[in-house]
Amino acid sequence: PWKGLHAFDVIWTLFMFMVGVSLTFSLAKRKRMHESHGAIYAHAVKRAVLLFILGMIAQGNLLQFNLATFHPFYSVLHGIAAGYLIASIVTLNFNAKGQAITTAIFLVSYWILLMTIPVPGVGRGVLTPYGNAATYVDHLVFGRFSYVPAGQENTWILSYLGFASSVLLGVLAGEILLSARTKKGKCMMLYGYGAGLIVLGLIWSLWLPIIKLVWSSSFVLVAGGISCLLMATFYLVVDVLGYRKWVFPFTVIGMNALAVYMATEMFDF
């Protein structure tokens, strides 16, 4: 319920990882079309705002028009919006090496913040469901709109660094796919990259536990590594070995993922 990792915990991370992969291709296309940085920034901001609003509709009770039940900062889409926007800025301004360095800075910075911010009545470096720096900062920033239902939920403000890192891990995988290597070479690199992330995350977890609800840096690495291994396997089957016909239903769902998500949140199927 708190420390550790279950398969369910990787679903959200998988989506953010694939947002990063897609972002690599999208920005490469826009650059080929000679779009200005301003136009790309405007597109990213518009998309992030849309995701944020949809998140408030899906899980924040926006359409109830009642401040007493309104939870603006409580949605998977909120995390995706923040991660996508930050990762877009980083990807647009740095090459693969710079992206990797920035991701490392984000993850280490988040670790330092979690360990050093003093929480009144709790202390420093405590990572319990209700006693941690990320939850404390959320309460400070969100005030009356800070919402924690029965059982601890995800943290947000400090976790933006983790959200962005999850997307950037996908961006780096996308850079591998866009490289001039052979398909088999790309596949091997993806497997190595994914395995490396998992090993690094497990080692880091000796000092910083894997906690999905805090989106800890070790969680980002392990979940991102699992995401990369899964993508490498599908890349092997679909692109390298050429077994493509069976993926059509998943392609349809993947191209309409946001619509499917909103439908399942707003209607009882």
C-alpha positions in Angstrom: 0.0 0.0 0.0 3.0 2.4 0.4 6.5 1.2 -0.3 7.2 -1.2 -3.2 5.8 -1.8 -6.7 2.9 -3.6 -8.1 2.0 -4.0 -11.8 -0.9 -1.6 -11.3 1.5 1.1 -10.3 3.2 1.1 -13.7 0.1 1.9 -15.8 0.3 5.7 -15.2 4.1 5.6 -15.7 3.7 3.6 -19.0 1.4 6.4 -20.3 3.9 9.1 -19.4 6.7 7.1 -20.9 4.9 6.8 -24.2 4.0 10.5 -24.1 7.8 11.1 -24.0 8.4 8.7 -26.9 5.7 10.5 -28.9 7.0 13.9 -28.0 10.4 13.0 -29.6 8.8 12.3 -32.9 6.4 15.2 -32.7 9.1 17.8 -32.1 11.3 16.3 -34.8 8.5 16.7 -37.3 7.8 20.3 -36.2 11.5 21.2 -36.5 11.5 19.7 -40.0 8.6 21.9 -40.9 10.6 24.9 -39.6 8.1 25.8 -36.9 9.4 28.5 -34.5 10.1 27.8 -30.9 7.4 30.2 -30.0 4.8 28.2 -32.0 5.9 25.0 -30.4 5.8 26.4 -26.9 2.3 27.8 -27.6 1.2 24.3 -28.8 2.6 22.6 -25.7 1.1 25.1 -23.3 -2.3 24.8 -25.0 -2.2 21.0 -24.8 -1.1 21.1 -21.1 -3.9 23.5 -20.2 -6.4 21.3 -22.0 -5.1 18.2 -20.1 -5.4 20.1 -16.8 -9.0 21.1 -17.5 -10.0 17.6 -18.6 -8.4 16.3 -15.4 -10.5 18.7 -13.3 -13.6 17.5 -15.2 -12.8 13.8 -14.9 -11.7 13.7 -11.2 -11.9 17.2 -9.8 -15.7 17.6 -9.9 -15.4 20.8 -12.0 -18.8 20.3 -13.6 -20.6 20.3 -10.2 -19.8 24.0 -10.0 -19.4 23.6 -6.2 -16.2 24.9 -4.5 -16.9 22.6 -1.6 -16.4 19.6 -3.8 -14.0 21.0 -6.3 -10.5 19.4 -6.4 -8.5 21.1 -9.1 -5.2 19.4 -8.2 -6.3 15.8 -8.1 -6.0 13.9 -11.4 -3.7 11.6 -13.4 -4.1 14.1 -16.3 -2.7 16.9 -14.0 0.5 14.9 -13.6 0.7 14.2 -17.3 0.1 17.8 -18.2 2.9 19.0 -15.9 5.3 16.3 -17.0 4.6 16.9 -20.7 5.0 20.7 -20.5 8.3 20.5 -18.6 9.6 17.7 -20.8 8.6 19.7 -24.0 10.7 22.6 -22.9 13.7 20.4 -22.1 13.5 18.4 -25.3 13.2 21.5 -27.4 16.3 23.1 -26.0 18.7 20.1 -25.4 20.0 17.2 -27.4 19.9 13.6 -26.0 22.9 14.2 -23.7 21.5 17.4 -22.3 18.1 15.6 -21.8 19.8 12.8 -19.8 21.7 15.3 -17.7 18.6 17.3 -17.0 16.7 14.2 -16.1 19.4 13.3 -13.6 19.4 16.8 -12.1 15.6 16.6 -11.7 15.7 13.2 -9.9 18.6 14.1 -7.6 17.0 17.5 -6.8 13.8 15.8 -5.9 15.6 13.4 -3.7 17.4 16.3 -1.9 14.1 18.2 -1.4 12.4 15.2 0.0 15.2 14.6 2.5 15.9 18.2 3.5 12.6 20.1 3.7 11.6 20.3 7.4 8.0 19.2 8.0 6.5 20.6 11.2 5.8 18.0 13.7 7.5 15.3 11.6 11.1 16.4 10.8 13.3 16.0 7.8 13.6 13.0 5.5 10.5 11.2 6.7 8.6 9.3 4.1 5.4 8.1 5.6 1.9 8.4 4.0 1.0 11.6 5.8 4.4 12.7 7.0 6.6 13.7 4.0 7.9 16.9 2.4 5.9 16.5 -0.8 2.5 16.3 1.0 3.5 19.2 3.2 4.4 21.4 0.2 1.1 20.5 -1.5 -0.8 21.6 1.6 1.1 24.9 1.7 0.6 25.7 -2.0 -3.0 24.4 -2.5 -4.5 25.5 0.8 -8.2 24.8 0.9 -7.9 23.0 -2.4 -5.5 20.4 -1.0 -7.3 17.2 -1.2 -6.4 13.8 0.3 -9.2 11.3 0.2 -9.4 8.2 2.5 -5.9 6.8 2.2 -2.9 8.8 1.0 -3.0 10.0 -2.6 -0.4 11.2 -5.1 1.7 14.3 -4.3 2.0 17.0 -6.9 4.2 20.2 -6.7 7.5 18.6 -5.8 6.5 15.5 -7.8 6.5 17.7 -11.0 10.3 16.9 -11.1 9.4 13.2 -11.1 6.6 13.5 -13.6 8.9 15.4 -16.0 11.6 12.7 -15.5 9.2 9.9 -16.4 8.3 11.7 -19.6 12.0 12.5 -20.3 12.9 8.8 -19.9 10.5 8.2 -22.8 12.0 11.0 -24.8 15.4 9.4 -24.5 13.9 6.1 -25.8 12.4 8.0 -28.6 15.9 9.4 -29.4 17.1 5.8 -29.8 14.2 5.0 -32.2 15.0 8.1 -34.2 18.7 7.3 -34.5 20.3 5.9 -37.6 21.0 2.5 -36.1 19.5 -0.7 -37.5 16.2 -1.9 -36.1 17.9 -4.8 -34.3 20.5 -2.3 -33.0 17.7 0.0 -31.7 16.0 -3.0 -30.1 19.1 -4.1 -28.2 19.8 -0.5 -27.1 16.2 -0.3 -25.7 16.6 -3.5 -23.8 19.9 -2.4 -22.4 18.5 1.1 -21.5 15.5 -0.4 -19.7 17.5 -3.0 -17.8 20.0 -0.2 -16.8 17.2 2.0 -15.4 15.8 -0.9 -13.3 19.2 -1.8 -11.9 20.0 1.9 -11.1 16.5 2.4 -9.5 16.8 -0.7 -7.3 20.3 0.4 -6.1 18.9 3.9 -5.4 16.0 2.4 -3.5 18.5 1.3 -0.7 18.5 5.0 0.3 15.3 6.3 -1.3 12.4 3.8 -1.2 10.3 3.0 -4.2 7.0 4.9 -3.5 4.6 5.4 -6.3 2.3 7.8 -4.4 5.3 10.2 -3.8 6.6 9.4 -7.3 10.1 9.0 -5.7 13.2 9.1 -8.0 13.8 5.4 -7.5 10.2 4.6 -8.5 10.7 6.8 -11.7 13.7 4.7 -12.7 12.3 1.3 -12.0 8.9 2.0 -13.5 10.5 3.7 -16.5 12.8 0.7 -17.0 9.9 -1.7 -17.0 8.1 0.6 -19.5 11.2 0.6 -21.7 11.5 -3.2 -21.6 7.9 -3.6 -22.6 8.2 -1.1 -25.5 11.4 -2.9 -26.6 9.5 -6.2 -26.7 6.6 -4.7 -28.8 9.1 -3.0 -31.0 10.8 -6.4 -31.5 7.6 -8.1 -32.4 6.0 -5.4 -34.5 8.8 -3.6 -36.2 11.7 -6.0 -36.2 9.9 -9.3 -36.8 7.0 -7.6 -38.7 4.0 -9.1 -36.9 1.7 -6.1 -37.3 -1.9 -7.2 -38.2 -2.8 -8.2 -34.6 -2.1 -4.7 -33.2 -4.9 -2.8 -35.1 -7.3 -2.7 -32.1 -4.6 -1.4 -29.8 -3.6 1.2 -32.5 -7.2 2.5 -32.4 -7.2 2.7 -28.6 -3.8 4.2 -28.5 -4.7 7.0 -31.0 -7.8 7.8 -28.9 -6.4 7.1 -25.5 -7.5 10.4 -24.0 -11.1 10.0 -25.3 -11.2 6.5 -23.9 -9.9 7.6 -20.5 -12.3 10.5 -20.2 -15.2 8.2 -21.2 -14.4 5.7 -18.5 -14.1 8.4 -15.9 -17.3 10.2 -16.8 -19.6 7.3 -17.7 -20.4 4.1 -15.8 -19.8 1.2 -18.1 
